[in-house]
Amino acid sequence: MRHLLIASFIAAHPVAASSAQEVEDEAHRLDRLRTQQLNRQAAAVVDRRDDRGAAREANDARRDYAAARAAYQRRMAEWRARVDACMNGVYEACDQR
């Protein structure tokens, strides 16, 4: 008996859901559609903002990398000059670090 009640409840539940959907009036449907549209527009704004932020971060990373690479090249050029001077007999250059 109890199983029969549960089965009848489960069988009646989709009917109740579909009848509730049929009851939705036009104003509610338009409100729901407008809310969905506003949510899509807001998501598009967030996506554009995130894309700009990502591009800005990428540009910052490129600029930082270029500056670090230039500093490295300067240090290496100074080191090579000291090594050359040391090899050519300028022994003061050998002691620099």
Order of alpha helices (4+ residues) and beta strands (2+ residues): alpha-alpha
